[in-house]
Amino acid sequence: MVFRLTAVDFDVRTDSWRTPVSVMPVGPGDSVLVGREGDLPVGIDPVDPGVSRRALTVTVEAAQWELEVTNSNHGWIHPWGQRPTWVESNTTVRKRWPRIGVLLVGNRDDLHHWVLLESDSDPSEWRTRPVEPANPTPYPPGTQVKVATTGLTRAQLEAVHVVFAKHLAWPPVIASEPMLLEAAARKLGIAPTAVTDRLKQAQNRAYALGPHRQTGVMSPEFVYVLAGAGYLPVPKFFDPLAPDG
């Protein structure tokens, strides 16, 4: 099983990812200090004093990631395909998910400092592992369609990926908004009502998975449910050389 940590900045001015500061392969039992003076450096090129010297500690376990946030400006934890959560400094969070982005908040508005946690396992594997007690396609670039993903038709998957491309992006995208139905319809070559029908069918599949808050088809809530249940393909590992799309 492969685990990898990547420190990379998103340049707000150019709307693009910079060359990663550092990429580190890790394994179960490893603990990595992240920050301006960490084993995995963040906020050093250019220097951002708003990122703590010891901003984050990532401990890799067989069934989960343990994230101890110590950044003085706090941070966001954003599992792929899920809603991001704000995490105060001196907080420890445990997550079971193969793609997690940690945004360490600094003083710069033009750069977002991310730490990407990636594993080559499928989400279903994380859900079933025992946890030891602690101490020409419309898919976005980098999306890997797996045969094991079932429950939605290809047409439904396409509609979900086009409308909610930013919510399903990897690395994560800040302040995501769904694509308008008219624009999605033009991209898919179908009528807006057909897009709505496909989204409703996918939403009904999410409702069938269990009770959750019911919303309109333009809300990402049902997409989070589908991703969490393993019905959406997990993106490939971040490749800084891949073209933006």
N, C-alpha and C positions, 0 to 999 in steps of 0.2 A: 504494500500500500504506500502511496506517495503523498507526502504532505509538503507544502511549500508556503513560505512567507515572502511577500514582496512589499517593499517600501517604494511608493511612487506618488508624485505630485500631479494634480490636475491643474492646468493653467487656465484660469477663468478668462483671461484676455483673448487667448487664441482658441478656446473651447476644445482643448486637446490634452492628451496625456503626455507628460514629459518622459524622458528616458528614466527607467527605474533607478533609484539611488542604490538599492541593494536587493538581491534575490537570494534567499536562503532555504535550502532543503532541510527539513527537520523530520524527526521521527517520534513515535510514542515515548513519552517520558522526558522529552526535551523541554527546557524552559528558556525562553529567549527574552532578553530585555530590549525594549524598543524606546528610542528617544534620541536627543541630540548627542548623548554620550553612551548610547546603547550598543548592543551587539548588532542590532539592525538599526542603522542611523536614519533618523527622520528630522526634517527641518534644518538641514545643514547646507543646502546648496540651492538658493542662498540661505543664509542663516535666518531662522525665525525664532527669536527669543521667547515667543509665546508658547512654543512647544517645550515641555519640560525635558531636562536632561534624562530623567527616568520617567517616561510618559506612560508606558504600558508594558506589562509582562504577559507573554503568551505561553501557556503551558499546554503541550500537546498530549492528549490522552487517547486511548484506543477508541473511545466512544464519545468524546466531547472535546471541545476547546475550553480552556479556562482563561478568562481575560481579566486581568487586574488593571484597572484604569487608574493611573496616578497622575495624569496630565493636569496641571494646575488650571487649565482652561477647559477641562472636561472633554467629552467626546461623544460621537454617535456610533452606535453599532448597527450595521445594516446587513443582515443576512440576505443573500440573493433571493429575489422573489417574495420578500416579506417586508413588512412595515419597519422602518428604522426606529430605534429608540435612543433617547438622550440618556447618557450615563454620567453621573457626577463623579468627580475625582474621589479616589479612595473607595472605589466600588469594585467588587468582583462579580463577574457574570459568567455563567456556564452555558454554552450553546452546542447543540448537536446538529450540525449542518455543514455540507461540503464546500460552501462558498460564503465567506463572511468578510465584509469590508468594515474596517474601523477607521473612522475619520477623527483624527486628532486635531482639535481646534487650536489654532495659533493666533498670531497678531496680524497676519497678512490677509488681505481681502482678495488678492489676485491669485493665490495658490491654495489649494485644498490638499492637505497632507493625509494620504491614505496608507493603511496597512492592509494588504489582501491576504486572507487565509484561505488556502485552497487544498482540497483533497481529491484524489481521483475516484473516490467511492460514490455510489449512488445514494440519494437521500434515504431510500428505503433501508439501506444497510445501517445508517446511523440510527434510524428509529428502532431497529430490532436488536441492536447490540446492547448487552447488559452494561450498566454504568457502575463502575466501582465507587464506593462511598468516597467523598472528597475529604479529603483534607486538600440557376436563376430563380431564386427563391425570395419571398418576402421576409424571411427570417433575418434578424439582425446579424451582422458579422460576428463570428465567434460562437454562434449557437450550434450545438451538436444535437442532432435529432437521433434519439436512441430508439431502437426497435422495442425495447422493454416498456416504453411509455405507451400506455393504452388508456381507453376510456373516452378519448375525444377523437373525432374524425380529423383528417388532415385539414379540411376546410375550416373547422372550428379552431384548430391550433393556429392556422394562418391568421384568422380574424383576431384572436387573442394577442398574438405576437405583433401584429401590425398596430393595433389600437393601443396596446400597453407596452410598446417597445421600450420606453424609458423605464418603466417599472420593472422590466425583466432584463435590463441591461447589466452587463458585467464588464468592467467594474461598475459599481452603482452610480446612479445619476441623482444629483441633488435637485429638489423641487420638481419632481416629475409630474407631468400632466399627460393625460391620454390624448391620442391623436383624434381630431374631429372626425365624425362619421363620414362626412363628405370627402375628406382627404383620404381616409382609409379606403373608402369605396373606389376612388380613382386609382389608388395603388393596387388594389386587388382586382380591378376591372369588373366590378359588380355594382349593383344599386345599393344606396345607403340602407334601405330596408332589409336587404339580404345580409349586410353586415350585422345589423341589429338582431336578426333571426339567429345568426350563428353565435353571437355573443350570448343570447338568451339560452340557447341549447347548452353552451359551455357552463353558463351560470347554473342551470338546472342540475348539471352533473355535480357542481360544487355543493348545491343544496342537498343532494342525495348522500353526500359524504357525512353529513351530520348537521346539527343545529348551529347556525351562526347568523349574524345580523344580515338581514336581507336588504339589498340596496338596488339602485338602478344599474343598467349594464355598463354605464360609463364610470362607475366606481370600481376601484381596483380590489375591493374587499374579496370578491369571489376568486380573483386571480391569485391572491395570497393563499387562499384555501387550496386551490388546485396545485399550486407550486409546493405547498407544504405536504400535500398528499402524494407527491411524486408524479402528477399527471402532466407536468410540463418538462421538457428536456433541459437538463442542466448545461449551462455554457461551458465551453472549453476553458482551460487555464488561460489567464491573461497573457496576451502576446503583444508587447509594445510595438512590434514591427507591423502588425496587421493594420490595414487602412481603416480609418474612421468611416462609419456609415450611418 
